[in-house]
Amino acid sequence: MKNGLWSLLSKPQAGEDFFLPDLCSSVAVFTLVVLAELMVLVWVLAQPAADGFDWLQLALASLFVQWIVLLSAALLCRLRNWMRRRALGLSIACCYAVVVGLTLLFTVLADWVLYQGMAGHPPLRTEQLLRHGLIALIMTSLLLRYFYLQQQWQLHNQAALQARLQSLQSRIRPHFLFNSLNSIVSLIGSQPDKAESAVLDLSDLFRANLTDVDAIATWAEEYRLCQGYLRIEQYRLGERLRVDWQVDELPPGLPMPLLTLQPLLENAILHGLQPSVDGGDIQVRGHYRQGRVELLVSNSCPQQAELPVHRGASMALNNIRARLAALFGPSAQVDAWQDGPRYFSRLVYPCKQPFN
């Protein structure tokens, strides 16, 4: 136990493992100011006052504490990169030294200001220094504990999000694998070049399927992946599969998770074109306007009455919706509807700036 604690305190805590947040951010500064003011207010309210609430004492105490808090945040912000490269124990000791040292310094300066009109030097009140130093020590310990718990909570949320994305990531269905292998076997004897191309396209699909779920790719990569997927299906369906792309408005560097459009195409083929003897067509339209990405996939439906959405199709749409919401926020949308002889799937998500 002791060896484990010593090992933790003696090694640097870089990256996301570092416990101290960026105290230069406006959110951190606002939080510290509010917490400090609440502490001052509680302290003033706890003081006995015969003539009612002492506003002057509140103002002086607030000025004293806020100077300490703001200067401590500024110094720790400047020292943060240096502390990240040092042992954890040294970083914690540095935090204590900054806060307690500034508290003692301002205690002496406050006495000097209050006694400035008197003859001689102000007395050094050791009891007050010890009391203020102990308060600073306790409050620093509470804040460091809070920062540590907050960091652990964020790491836990990130791990949970990654696990959730992993479970939601669209998986290539087994029927597609078996159909693709059958198509490749049929092409080996007659068209070996196409068989080789199909194997390469299939390997690209599985490589994308096994990639990190929280990694953001580009539209160019997703488009290439979808083209390879459609080539594999073309070998099986032949002229029954017709695809019309209208995606010139989408920049190649547009951020997009892999396997975002491909499941929509797979649903269109599996539930729209494949049940029909004559096959059908798929239209893909893409737009990027005012920081919003929109992809619309429509496919012809079998010549039957209006069909309910297949459970597999609904699951794929829910998976894409959850992945986009986790990566781009709640404004991401995935919709699906049938209008007459065609079925539509649309995904929309915000994107401020494409990759270069």
Rosetta blueprint (number, residue, H / E / L):
1 M L
2 K H
3 N H
4 G H
5 L H
6 W H
7 S H
8 L H
9 L H
10 S H
11 K L
12 P E
13 Q L
14 A L
15 G H
16 E H
17 D H
18 F L
19 F L
20 L L
21 P L
22 D L
23 L L
24 C L
25 S L
26 S H
27 V H
28 A H
29 V H
30 F H
31 T H
32 L H
33 V H
34 V H
35 L H
36 A H
37 E H
38 L H
39 M H
40 V H
41 L H
42 V H
43 W H
44 V H
45 L H
46 A H
47 Q L
48 P L
49 A L
50 A L
51 D L
52 G L
53 F L
54 D L
55 W H
56 L H
57 Q H
58 L H
59 A H
60 L H
61 A H
62 S H
63 L H
64 F H
65 V H
66 Q H
67 W H
68 I H
69 V H
70 L H
71 L H
72 S H
73 A H
74 A H
75 L H
76 L H
77 C H
78 R H
79 L H
80 R H
81 N H
82 W H
83 M H
84 R H
85 R L
86 R L
87 A E
88 L H
89 G H
90 L H
91 S H
92 I H
93 A H
94 C H
95 C H
96 Y H
97 A H
98 V H
99 V H
100 V H
101 G H
102 L H
103 T H
104 L H
105 L H
106 F H
107 T H
108 V H
109 L H
110 A H
111 D H
112 W H
113 V H
114 L H
115 Y L
116 Q L
117 G L
118 M L
119 A L
120 G L
121 H L
122 P L
123 P L
124 L L
125 R L
126 T H
127 E H
128 Q H
129 L H
130 L H
131 R H
132 H H
133 G H
134 L H
135 I H
136 A H
137 L H
138 I H
139 M H
140 T H
141 S H
142 L H
143 L H
144 L H
145 R H
146 Y H
147 F H
148 Y H
149 L H
150 Q H
151 Q H
152 Q H
153 W H
154 Q H
155 L H
156 H H
157 N H
158 Q H
159 A H
160 A H
161 L H
162 Q H
163 A H
164 R H
165 L H
166 Q H
167 S H
168 L H
169 Q L
170 S L
171 R L
172 I L
173 R L
174 P H
175 H H
176 F H
177 L H
178 F H
179 N H
180 S H
181 L H
182 N H
183 S H
184 I H
185 V H
186 S H
187 L H
188 I H
189 G H
190 S H
191 Q L
192 P H
193 D H
194 K H
195 A H
196 E H
197 S H
198 A H
199 V H
200 L H
201 D H
202 L H
203 S H
204 D H
205 L H
206 F H
207 R H
208 A H
209 N H
210 L L
211 T L
212 D L
213 V L
214 D L
215 A L
216 I L
217 A E
218 T E
219 W H
220 A H
221 E H
222 E H
223 Y H
224 R H
225 L H
226 C H
227 Q H
228 G H
229 Y H
230 L H
231 R H
232 I H
233 E H
234 Q H
235 Y H
236 R H
237 L H
238 G H
239 E H
240 R H
241 L E
242 R E
243 V E
244 D E
245 W E
246 Q E
247 V L
248 D L
249 E L
250 L L
251 P L
252 P L
253 G L
254 L L
255 P E
256 M E
257 P L
258 L L
259 L L
260 T L
261 L L
262 Q H
263 P H
264 L H
265 L H
266 E H
267 N H
268 A H
269 I H
270 L H
271 H H
272 G H
273 L H
274 Q L
275 P L
276 S L
277 V L
278 D L
279 G L
280 G E
281 D E
282 I E
283 Q E
284 V E
285 R E
286 G E
287 H E
288 Y E
289 R E
290 Q L
291 G L
292 R E
293 V E
294 E E
295 L E
296 L E
297 V E
298 S E
299 N E
300 S E
301 C L
302 P L
303 Q L
304 Q L
305 A L
306 E L
307 L L
308 P L
309 V L
310 H L
311 R H
312 G H
313 A H
314 S H
315 M H
316 A H
317 L H
318 N H
319 N H
320 I H
321 R H
322 A H
323 R H
324 L H
325 A H
326 A H
327 L H
328 F H
329 G L
330 P L
331 S L
332 A L
333 Q E
334 V E
335 D E
336 A E
337 W E
338 Q E
339 D E
340 G L
341 P L
342 R E
343 Y E
344 F E
345 S E
346 R E
347 L E
348 V E
349 Y E
350 P E
351 C L
352 K L
353 Q L
354 P L
355 F L
356 N L
